[in-house]
């Protein structure tokens, strides 16, 4: 009987081992198939190649987080699990875990990247997001559309576009998903808040369910630039020129639901609104009282399948003209067409960055910091970054395509993905350092200010000690304090400041208002606007003025007459 039991145990162990080996072999085969599929869509002979397996991490992420939460529960006392706070925490965690499970992230098998030089300064970059096909794809894979369309169907941008992004992003699906996650959660407070919000906004005339249902999934934005029209930006004591820029947001709509809501809101605008209603075109422009040099006329436009919100009426009308074939689009730009040659002609979205924009931005930063001594370090850092990443004449065109196994993003760019991958490693610390430079400069100025106040207090104290030994009279000059050893000479040798002294042998009790009468002052530095002042009673203040005379008027101080 014992032998039979041993044989049975060995058989079970052997079967378990074989099953594990078979499982490992199946997993290895699956990973190899994913790797091969990703590599088929990458340029293996270029300057950069990277494939990251996401199955182990992404697919098991909800379970791993749930296991972590279960471990946390074991250390929480039972009595604390009975309160409302714990129920709320449990509901929030449950909502997060279910949202993550249905987000689509666990379906990600792998991410692949490659870069290959296609001419002297241009790279072909590819990013592949491979997913496990599911009967019901997660949210992430449903937001970006499922059909590749000719890029011309997205093209409503004027020829002078310098920055743009347009594609499919299904707001209706996103709203429905969020609504479903809340309504099926274990959070009664969240369910009630969602119901109350929808009811309240509907009573106010905003039916968000109808509004989100009215969009067709297309959305994007565009920046145009006119280098011939220059605007003057006042910067301290000078003006810097920039080109005229205009911005617009575009939303694909199936009906007038959103336009009618926004049109109703414009009835309450404190500014006059110009309205134009024509066949297949409606324009609403807020007439702002602005300088002609800064043309700003926020405009709402509804035409065809689009709703447009533009910074100027001029741009809104230009987009309408392009859509109707009455004006050249970005597709008429030879440089844009040259850059997109070799990229897919159809997709679910595209983006574009023109070299002119980066050139203007680079020149603006140079002009901004050229005459600012405090920005000298920032300028050097900026130039190093621009040189490292080749941003001076950066240009990029990208096209996103969808396939049964995920997405592919193809782009032509003056930067390789190697540089873009290194960007967080190099640029983020550099940007933090750049942002810290003004803080360091401010801290340095504050430290110098505090040090200066300390010196003035010691000088004022030295004057009073001197007066106690000389019949209540202040010294004729500050030098006497050091010559007669009332103070250490190194005190002002380190400060390298020639102080303004008003005591000059006068009686300490001879001043009507010691607290408002200046005894010693730092000489104001032109352009700095701040300096320290010591008073007859010994206290020290900071003056925020361009001169001592101006400070005396501003703060109602008394300035004794300096004796020759």
BAMIVO-927065 format. One line per field, with one value per residue (C-alpha): chain; x, y, z; residue in three letters. Coordinates in steps of 0.25 Angstrom, whole numbers, plus 5000, padded with zeros to 4 digits. Last residue first. Example, Ala and Ser with C-alpha at 12.3 -4.5 7.8 and 13.67 -1.06 7.14 Angstrom:
chain = (A:A) .
u = (5055:5049) .
v = (4996:4982) .
w = (5029:5031) .
res = (SER:ALA) .
END
This chain:
chain = (A:A:A:A:A:A:A:A:A:A:A:A:A:A:A:A:A:A:A:A:A:A:A:A:A:A:A:A:A:A:A:A:A:A:A:A:A:A:A:A:A:A:A:A:A:A:A:A:A:A:A:A:A:A:A:A:A:A:A:A:A:A:A:A:A:A:A:A:A:A:A:A:A:A:A:A:A:A:A:A:A:A:A:A:A:A:A:A:A:A:A:A:A:A:A:A:A:A:A:A:A:A:A:A:A:A:A:A:A:A:A:A:A:A:A:A:A:A:A:A:A:A:A:A:A:A:A:A:A:A:A:A:A:A:A:A:A:A:A:A:A:A:A:A:A:A:A:A:A:A:A:A:A:A:A:A:A:A:A:A:A:A:A:A:A:A:A:A:A:A:A:A:A:A:A:A:A:A:A:A:A:A:A:A:A:A:A:A:A:A:A:A:A:A:A:A:A:A:A:A:A:A:A:A:A:A:A:A:A:A:A:A:A:A:A:A:A:A:A:A:A:A:A:A:A:A:A:A:A:A:A:A:A:A:A:A:A:A:A:A:A:A:A:A:A:A:A:A:A:A:A:A:A:A:A:A:A:A:A:A:A:A:A:A:A:A:A:A:A:A:A:A:A:A:A:A:A:A:A:A:A:A:A:A:A:A:A:A:A:A:A:A:A:A:A:A:A:A:A:A:A:A:A:A:A:A:A:A:A:A:A:A:A:A:A:A:A:A:A:A:A:A:A:A:A:A:A:A:A:A:A:A:A:A:A:A:A:A:A:A:A:A:A:A:A:A:A:A:A:A:A:A:A:A:A:A:A:A:A:A:A:A:A:A:A:A:A:A:A:A:A:A:A:A:A:A:A:A:A:A:A:A:A:A:A:A:A:A:A:A:A:A:A:A:A:A:A:A:A:A:A:A:A:A:A:A:A:A:A:A:A:A:A:A:A:A:A:A:A:A:A:A:A:A:A:A:A:A:A:A:A:A:A:A:A:A:A:A:A:A:A:A:A:A:A:A:A:A:A:A:A:A:A:A:A:A:A:A:A:A:A:A:A:A:A:A:A:A:A:A:A:A:A:A:A:A:A:A:A:A:A:A:A:A:A:A:A:A:A:A:A:A:A:A:A:A:A:A:A:A:A:A:A:A:A:A:A:A:A:A:A:A:A:A:A:A:A:A:A:A:A:A:A:A:A:A:A:A:A:A:A:A:A:A:A:A:A:A:A:A:A:A:A:A:A:A:A:A:A:A:A:A:A:A:A:A:A:A:A:A:A:A:A:A) .
u = (5128:5117:5106:5092:5083:5073:5060:5051:5037:5037:5035:5042:5054:5054:5055:5066:5074:5072:5066:5056:5053:5059:5063:5063:5073:5071:5081:5073:5081:5076:5083:5079:5081:5079:5069:5066:5077:5077:5087:5093:5089:5101:5098:5093:5098:5091:5077:5067:5053:5055:5064:5053:5057:5072:5082:5082:5093:5101:5107:5122:5119:5107:5102:5110:5109:5116:5127:5125:5136:5128:5141:5149:5137:5137:5152:5155:5150:5142:5144:5159:5162:5166:5154:5143:5150:5149:5134:5136:5134:5130:5116:5116:5110:5122:5132:5133:5118:5118:5128:5119:5108:5116:5120:5106:5102:5114:5110:5096:5101:5109:5098:5089:5099:5100:5085:5085:5096:5088:5075:5083:5089:5075:5069:5081:5079:5064:5066:5076:5066:5058:5070:5075:5061:5062:5076:5071:5059:5068:5078:5071:5057:5063:5071:5060:5057:5072:5072:5058:5066:5064:5063:5049:5042:5031:5024:5015:5010:4998:4992:4992:4980:4986:4985:4993:4999:5006:5018:5024:5036:5045:5056:5065:5071:5067:5079:5078:5092:5093:5079:5083:5096:5090:5079:5090:5098:5086:5082:5096:5095:5081:5086:5094:5081:5084:5085:5075:5062:5069:5074:5061:5054:5064:5062:5047:5047:5056:5048:5035:5042:5046:5031:5025:5015:5005:4997:4985:4977:4985:4986:4998:5008:5022:5031:5030:5024:5036:5036:5021:5023:5034:5026:5014:5001:4998:4997:4985:4983:4970:4956:4956:4944:4952:4963:4953:4947:4961:4964:4951:4955:4969:4964:4953:4964:4968:4960:4950:4945:4934:4935:4926:4922:4923:4922:4931:4934:4943:4952:4957:4971:4979:4991:4997:4983:4982:4970:4955:4950:4939:4935:4933:4922:4922:4912:4914:4907:4898:4901:4899:4909:4909:4917:4918:4919:4927:4920:4917:4904:4898:4911:4906:4895:4905:4913:4901:4896:4910:4911:4898:4899:4901:4911:4923:4938:4946:4956:4964:4971:4983:4989:5004:5009:5024:5032:5039:5046:5044:5053:5053:5046:5042:5031:5027:5026:5018:5023:5015:5024:5027:5012:5010:4999:4997:4987:4979:4972:4959:4952:4943:4930:4925:4910:4910:4919:4909:4896:4902:4907:4893:4897:4885:4886:4876:4885:4897:4889:4884:4898:4905:4895:4896:4911:4911:4902:4910:4923:4916:4911:4925:4925:4927:4917:4912:4926:4933:4921:4922:4937:4935:4923:4932:4943:4935:4929:4942:4947:4961:4964:4974:4980:4993:4998:5010:5015:5003:5005:4998:4985:4980:4967:4975:4969:4962:4975:4982:4975:4968:4972:4961:4960:4960:4969:4960:4957:4971:4972:4959:4961:4958:4946:4949:4963:4976:4988:4995:5007:5011:5021:5029:5037:5046:5052:5063:5066:5079:5088:5077:5069:5076:5069:5062:5056:5046:5038:5028:5022:5010:5001:4987:4989:4989:4975:4968:4958:4968:4972:4958:4955:4967:4965:4950:4953:4964:4954:4943:4952:4957:4942:4939:4951:4947:4933:4937:4937:4951:4958:4953:4959:4973:4980:4992:4986:4979:4992:4995:4982:4985:4998:4991:4982:4993:5000:4987:4984:4999:4999:4997:5006:5018:5020:5015:5022:5034:5043:5049:5059:5067:5075:5085:5078:5079:5068:5057:5045:5031:5036:5043:5030:5024:5037:5037:5022:5025:5037:5029:5018:5028:5034:5021:5017:5031:5029:5015:5020:5031:5021:5011:5023:5027:5012:5011:5024:5019:5006:5013:5023:5012:5004:5017:5019:5004:5006:5019:5011:5000) .
v = (5472:5469:5460:5466:5456:5448:5446:5435:5436:5422:5427:5440:5434:5423:5432:5440:5427:5423:5413:5408:5395:5399:5387:5391:5391:5395:5402:5414:5423:5415:5405:5404:5392:5392:5388:5393:5385:5394:5403:5399:5407:5411:5403:5412:5417:5426:5428:5435:5428:5421:5432:5442:5456:5453:5460:5449:5442:5455:5457:5454:5450:5441:5441:5430:5425:5412:5408:5393:5382:5374:5366:5378:5383:5373:5370:5383:5377:5387:5396:5395:5410:5410:5401:5409:5422:5417:5419:5434:5446:5436:5437:5447:5443:5449:5440:5426:5424:5429:5419:5408:5414:5415:5400:5396:5403:5396:5383:5385:5389:5377:5367:5375:5372:5357:5357:5364:5355:5342:5348:5350:5336:5331:5338:5334:5319:5320:5326:5315:5304:5305:5302:5291:5285:5286:5280:5268:5266:5268:5258:5245:5249:5252:5239:5232:5243:5243:5228:5230:5238:5253:5260:5253:5245:5237:5223:5220:5206:5201:5188:5173:5174:5187:5202:5213:5225:5235:5244:5257:5264:5275:5281:5292:5297:5284:5276:5269:5272:5285:5290:5285:5292:5305:5304:5302:5313:5322:5318:5322:5335:5338:5347:5355:5358:5365:5352:5344:5348:5350:5336:5330:5337:5332:5317:5319:5325:5314:5303:5308:5309:5295:5290:5280:5271:5260:5249:5241:5228:5224:5225:5229:5222:5229:5228:5242:5250:5259:5263:5266:5275:5282:5284:5290:5287:5276:5287:5292:5302:5310:5309:5294:5294:5289:5299:5311:5307:5306:5320:5325:5320:5326:5340:5339:5338:5329:5318:5308:5299:5289:5280:5271:5281:5295:5301:5312:5318:5330:5337:5350:5353:5362:5367:5379:5384:5386:5379:5382:5368:5365:5351:5344:5334:5327:5318:5311:5301:5311:5324:5329:5340:5345:5356:5355:5367:5366:5362:5349:5343:5340:5333:5322:5319:5318:5308:5299:5300:5296:5284:5278:5282:5268:5258:5265:5265:5274:5284:5293:5306:5314:5326:5332:5345:5344:5349:5362:5366:5379:5386:5391:5379:5370:5377:5367:5373:5365:5362:5359:5354:5341:5337:5325:5314:5306:5294:5285:5271:5263:5252:5243:5246:5255:5255:5244:5253:5264:5255:5249:5263:5269:5283:5292:5295:5284:5274:5279:5277:5263:5258:5263:5257:5243:5244:5248:5237:5227:5233:5232:5218:5214:5199:5202:5198:5213:5218:5209:5210:5226:5225:5215:5224:5236:5229:5223:5237:5244:5234:5240:5239:5248:5261:5268:5281:5290:5300:5302:5312:5304:5303:5291:5283:5270:5259:5252:5255:5245:5234:5226:5214:5207:5203:5216:5222:5220:5206:5200:5208:5204:5189:5180:5171:5158:5160:5161:5161:5174:5179:5194:5197:5210:5214:5225:5228:5238:5251:5259:5253:5244:5232:5229:5217:5217:5206:5204:5192:5191:5177:5169:5180:5173:5177:5192:5191:5199:5188:5182:5196:5201:5188:5190:5205:5203:5192:5201:5212:5203:5197:5211:5216:5203:5206:5221:5216:5208:5193:5190:5198:5187:5176:5182:5185:5177:5166:5176:5181:5167:5167:5180:5175:5163:5172:5180:5167:5162:5176:5176:5161:5165:5177:5172:5158:5162:5175:5170:5182:5182:5193:5196:5209:5213:5205:5191:5185:5194:5190:5184:5169:5171:5172:5160:5152:5157:5153:5139:5137:5141:5131:5120:5124:5123:5110:5104:5109:5103:5090:5090:5093:5082:5072:5076:5074:5061:5056:5061:5053:5041:5041:5043:5031:5022:5026:5023:5009:5006:5009:5000) .
w = (5017:5026:5021:5025:5033:5024:5031:5026:5021:5015:5000:5002:5009:4999:4987:4994:4997:4982:4973:4983:4992:5005:5014:5029:5041:5055:5063:5069:5059:5047:5038:5023:5014:4999:4988:4974:4967:4954:4959:4972:4984:4993:5006:5017:5031:5041:5035:5044:5045:5058:5064:5063:5068:5067:5076:5087:5079:5078:5064:5062:5047:5049:5034:5028:5014:5013:5003:5001:4999:5010:5013:5017:5024:5035:5034:5041:5054:5062:5073:5071:5070:5056:5053:5059:5054:5039:5041:5041:5051:5062:5069:5081:5094:5102:5095:5102:5101:5087:5082:5087:5080:5067:5068:5070:5057:5050:5055:5051:5037:5036:5039:5029:5018:5021:5021:5007:5002:5006:4999:4986:4987:4989:4978:4969:4973:4970:4957:4954:4959:4947:4938:4947:4946:4931:4931:4940:4930:4918:4920:4925:4920:4906:4905:4899:4889:4885:4882:4876:4865:4864:4850:4849:4839:4846:4847:4859:4859:4867:4871:4867:4858:4851:4854:4847:4853:4844:4848:4842:4849:4848:4857:4852:4865:4872:4869:4882:4887:4880:4886:4900:4900:4895:4906:4917:4912:4912:4926:4931:4924:4930:4941:4931:4923:4909:4901:4909:4902:4889:4889:4894:4883:4873:4877:4877:4863:4858:4865:4858:4844:4845:4844:4853:4849:4855:4849:4852:4849:4837:4822:4813:4821:4821:4810:4806:4818:4818:4804:4804:4816:4809:4796:4804:4796:4806:4817:4810:4799:4799:4793:4794:4803:4816:4812:4812:4825:4832:4826:4832:4846:4845:4841:4852:4862:4874:4868:4873:4862:4861:4849:4840:4830:4837:4851:4855:4869:4868:4878:4872:4876:4868:4876:4868:4865:4880:4887:4890:4888:4878:4882:4868:4865:4851:4845:4831:4823:4817:4824:4838:4843:4858:4864:4879:4888:4900:4914:4908:4913:4899:4897:4906:4896:4885:4893:4895:4881:4876:4885:4880:4865:4859:4855:4861:4858:4867:4864:4873:4867:4870:4863:4863:4858:4858:4870:4872:4886:4893:4903:4917:4924:4913:4904:4893:4879:4868:4855:4842:4831:4839:4839:4847:4849:4861:4859:4868:4867:4868:4861:4868:4863:4874:4876:4887:4896:4895:4897:4909:4914:4914:4917:4918:4933:4936:4929:4937:4950:4946:4941:4953:4963:4956:4956:4971:4974:4968:4974:4988:4986:4983:4981:4966:4954:4953:4953:4943:4934:4934:4931:4920:4914:4915:4908:4897:4894:4894:4883:4879:4864:4858:4857:4862:4857:4858:4847:4838:4828:4817:4825:4832:4828:4825:4833:4820:4813:4822:4815:4826:4835:4842:4857:4864:4875:4887:4885:4888:4901:4906:4906:4894:4894:4887:4891:4882:4890:4888:4880:4881:4870:4869:4857:4854:4840:4842:4835:4835:4823:4818:4822:4835:4842:4856:4863:4875:4879:4891:4895:4899:4903:4907:4922:4918:4911:4922:4926:4937:4941:4943:4951:4960:4962:4965:4975:4982:4983:4989:4999:5003:5005:5013:5021:5024:5027:5039:5041:5036:5047:5057:5049:5050:5037:5035:5027:5018:5013:5008:5000:4994:4989:4983:4976:4971:4965:4960:4952:4947:4942:4927:4928:4935:4929:4916:4914:4906:4902:4888:4885:4872:4869:4858:4847:4842:4849:4844:4851:4846:4845:4858:4865:4859:4862:4877:4878:4873:4882:4894:4890:4888:4902:4908:4902:4906:4920:4921:4915:4926:4937:4931:4931:4945:4950:4943:4949:4963:4961:4956:4968:4978:4971:4972:4986:4990:4983:4991:5004:5000) .
res = (UNK:UNK:UNK:UNK:UNK:UNK:UNK:UNK:UNK:UNK:UNK:UNK:UNK:UNK:UNK:UNK:UNK:UNK:UNK:UNK:UNK:UNK:UNK:UNK:UNK:UNK:UNK:UNK:UNK:UNK:UNK:UNK:UNK:UNK:UNK:UNK:UNK:UNK:UNK:UNK:UNK:UNK:UNK:UNK:UNK:UNK:UNK:UNK:UNK:UNK:UNK:UNK:UNK:UNK:UNK:UNK:UNK:UNK:UNK:UNK:UNK:UNK:UNK:UNK:UNK:UNK:UNK:UNK:UNK:UNK:UNK:UNK:UNK:UNK:UNK:UNK:UNK:UNK:UNK:UNK:UNK:UNK:UNK:UNK:UNK:UNK:UNK:UNK:UNK:UNK:UNK:UNK:UNK:UNK:UNK:UNK:UNK:UNK:UNK:UNK:UNK:UNK:UNK:UNK:UNK:UNK:UNK:UNK:UNK:UNK:UNK:UNK:UNK:UNK:UNK:UNK:UNK:UNK:UNK:UNK:UNK:UNK:UNK:UNK:UNK:UNK:UNK:UNK:UNK:UNK:UNK:UNK:UNK:UNK:UNK:UNK:UNK:UNK:UNK:UNK:UNK:UNK:UNK:UNK:UNK:UNK:UNK:UNK:UNK:UNK:UNK:UNK:UNK:UNK:UNK:UNK:UNK:UNK:UNK:UNK:UNK:UNK:UNK:UNK:UNK:UNK:UNK:UNK:UNK:UNK:UNK:UNK:UNK:UNK:UNK:UNK:UNK:UNK:UNK:UNK:UNK:UNK:UNK:UNK:UNK:UNK:UNK:UNK:UNK:UNK:UNK:UNK:UNK:UNK:UNK:UNK:UNK:UNK:UNK:UNK:UNK:UNK:UNK:UNK:UNK:UNK:UNK:UNK:UNK:UNK:UNK:UNK:UNK:UNK:UNK:UNK:UNK:UNK:UNK:UNK:UNK:UNK:UNK:UNK:UNK:UNK:UNK:UNK:UNK:UNK:UNK:UNK:UNK:UNK:UNK:UNK:UNK:UNK:UNK:UNK:UNK:UNK:UNK:UNK:UNK:UNK:UNK:UNK:UNK:UNK:UNK:UNK:UNK:UNK:UNK:UNK:UNK:UNK:UNK:UNK:UNK:UNK:UNK:UNK:UNK:UNK:UNK:UNK:UNK:UNK:UNK:UNK:UNK:UNK:UNK:UNK:UNK:UNK:UNK:UNK:UNK:UNK:UNK:UNK:UNK:UNK:UNK:UNK:UNK:UNK:UNK:UNK:UNK:UNK:UNK:UNK:UNK:UNK:UNK:UNK:UNK:UNK:UNK:UNK:UNK:UNK:UNK:UNK:UNK:UNK:UNK:UNK:UNK:UNK:UNK:UNK:UNK:UNK:UNK:UNK:UNK:UNK:UNK:UNK:UNK:UNK:UNK:UNK:UNK:UNK:UNK:UNK:UNK:UNK:UNK:UNK:UNK:UNK:UNK:UNK:UNK:UNK:UNK:UNK:UNK:UNK:UNK:UNK:UNK:UNK:UNK:UNK:UNK:UNK:UNK:UNK:UNK:UNK:UNK:UNK:UNK:UNK:UNK:UNK:UNK:UNK:UNK:UNK:UNK:UNK:UNK:UNK:UNK:UNK:UNK:UNK:UNK:UNK:UNK:UNK:UNK:UNK:UNK:UNK:UNK:UNK:UNK:UNK:UNK:UNK:UNK:UNK:UNK:UNK:UNK:UNK:UNK:UNK:UNK:UNK:UNK:UNK:UNK:UNK:UNK:UNK:UNK:UNK:UNK:UNK:UNK:UNK:UNK:UNK:UNK:UNK:UNK:UNK:UNK:UNK:UNK:UNK:UNK:UNK:UNK:UNK:UNK:UNK:UNK:UNK:UNK:UNK:UNK:UNK:UNK:UNK:UNK:UNK:UNK:UNK:UNK:UNK:UNK:UNK:UNK:UNK:UNK:UNK:UNK:UNK:UNK:UNK:UNK:UNK:UNK:UNK:UNK:UNK:UNK:UNK:UNK:UNK:UNK:UNK:UNK:UNK:UNK:UNK:UNK:UNK:UNK:UNK:UNK:UNK:UNK:UNK:UNK:UNK:UNK:UNK:UNK:UNK:UNK:UNK:UNK:UNK:UNK:UNK:UNK:UNK:UNK:UNK:UNK:UNK:UNK:UNK:UNK:UNK:UNK:UNK:UNK:UNK:UNK:UNK:UNK:UNK:UNK:UNK:UNK:UNK:UNK:UNK:UNK:UNK:UNK:UNK:UNK:UNK:UNK:UNK:UNK:UNK:UNK:UNK:UNK:UNK:UNK:UNK:UNK:UNK:UNK:UNK:UNK:UNK:UNK:UNK:UNK:UNK:UNK:UNK:UNK:UNK:UNK:UNK:UNK:UNK:UNK:UNK:UNK:UNK:UNK:UNK:UNK:UNK:UNK:UNK:UNK:UNK:UNK:UNK:UNK:UNK:UNK:UNK) .
END
